[in-house]
Amino acid sequence: MGPPDTRGSDDLFKHPGLLDFRPSLTPFVARSFGELQVTPLPLQHSRLTHGYLFDWQGSRLAWLCDTCGLPPDTEDFLRGQPLDQLVIDCNDPPQAAPRNHNDLNLALAIIDRLQPRQAWLTHLSHEMDNWLADHPLPEAIQPARDGLILSCGAGWPVTV
């Protein structure tokens, strides 16, 4: 249980030790955890947020949650990375003016530009779930679900 948090995750900065929270990530600089490379990627949201590029033995998975579009530097960086899997925020069905999260139109445009082998829509709202019940997606784009296990290559299971 954490402290009261009326403004989102701001209280994590006020209560050190509650979580091992390290806000000193350097964008586009990979950190190694054994054979796993993790690269923080700045995203567009109402406050600072990062996505991550996971690279393990040449297989790449980009995790882009809590974003509305992509900053140009992040998109340029990812265009230079062949992606096996892309997990992307898609909170809403198509709409006129998304605010803090991708709608389907923004998510599909990003997927089209980054060209992953497989894309997964995540952070889905109930409205998006309902919309998906009546509208099929292309085969290489699927809604993610709790407990989904992704495989980017030999020995690479990731649970979403």
N, C-alpha and C positions, 0 to 999 in steps of 0.2 A: 504494500500500500504506500502510495506517495503522498506528498503534501497537497493541500488544496491547490488547484492550478486553473485559475480563471482565465489565464491568457495563454493557454497551450503549454509548450514545454519550457517557457521562461523560467519556471521555478527550478529546473534542473541546474541552472547556473547559480541559483541562490542557496542550494542545499548540496554542497559538494559531498561526495561519498555515498549519496543515495544510489547513484548508478556510476559506473566507470565511464563518465561522459567526457569526451575529449574533443572540444570544438576546434582544435588546431589542425584540421585536415588541410593539406595542400592540394588544391585542385590540379588534376592531370598528372600528379606524381604518384606512381604506383608504390605500394608497400608490399613486401613479400612476407608470406606466412608459409614457410616451407616452399613447396612448389606452386602455391597459389599466389597470384598477383592480384591485388585489389587497388583499383584506381578511382578516387573520388571525382565525381563529375557535378559541377554546379548546375542547378535546375532553377526554373522560374516558378516562384510561389509567393505567397504573401509574406513569408519570412525566409531566412536562409535555409536551404535544404540541398541535399546532395543525392545523386544517384550513384551507382557504382558499376564499374566494368570489372568483372571477374574473369581472369585468364588462368586456365589450368591446362598445362601441356598442350597449348595451342588452341584449345576450345574456349570460346568467348561467350559470356552471357552478360548483357547489359540490363541493369535493374534501374528503371526510371519511374519512380513513384513520387507523388506529390509534386506535380509539375503541370504547367499550362504552356505548352510549346516547349521549345528548347532554346537556351542561349546560343548565339552563333558559334562561340568557341567550343561548346560542348558538341554541337552537331558536327562541326568541322572535324573535331577529334574522332568522333565515332564513325564518320564516313571513311576514315582511314583504317578502320578495324573491321575485318570480316566478322560478322556476328552469326553465331550458331543460334542463339536464343535472345529474344528481346522481351522483357517483361515491362509493360508500359501502363502508366496511369490512364484510365479511360472511365472517368467517373460518370459521365452523362451521355445520353443519346445525342444525336446531332441537334445543335441549338445555335442561336444567332450570336451570342456573345459569352463564351466561357470565361470564368474569372480565375479561379485558383487551380483548376484541374482540367485536363484534356476532356473535350467531348469526343465523340467517335470521329468526327471529321478531322480534328487535329491529330488524334492518335493515328488514323489511317495515313495522313500526309507524312507524318514522321516515319512510320513503317515503310512507306513507299520510298522515302529518301535514303533510309539506312539499309534497306534490303536485307533484313535478317533471314536466315533459313526458316525460322519459325518465330511467330510473335504471339504473346499472351497478353490479354487485356486484364488489368487488375484494378483494385480500388473502385469496383463497380458499385454504383448506387442502386437502390431498388428500382428506380425508373429505368436504368440501363438494363437491369435483369429483365424487366418486363418488356422492354423494347427488343431485346435479343430473342425473346420467345417467339416473336413474329417476323424476325429479319435474320436470315442466315448470313454468316460471315464467309469470306474466302477460306479455303481449306488451310492455308498456312497461317491463319489468324484465328485464335480461339480464346474464349473467356477462360481465365484461370479460375481455380476453385481451391478451397481449403484442402490441404493435404496433397496437392498435385506434386508429383515428382518429375523433374525435368532431367533429361540426359543429354549432355552436350558432346559426349564422346565416351570412350572406354573409361569406366571407373568414375564417372562424374555424375552422381545423383545429387540433385538439389531439390529439397522440399519447399514448396511455396506456401 
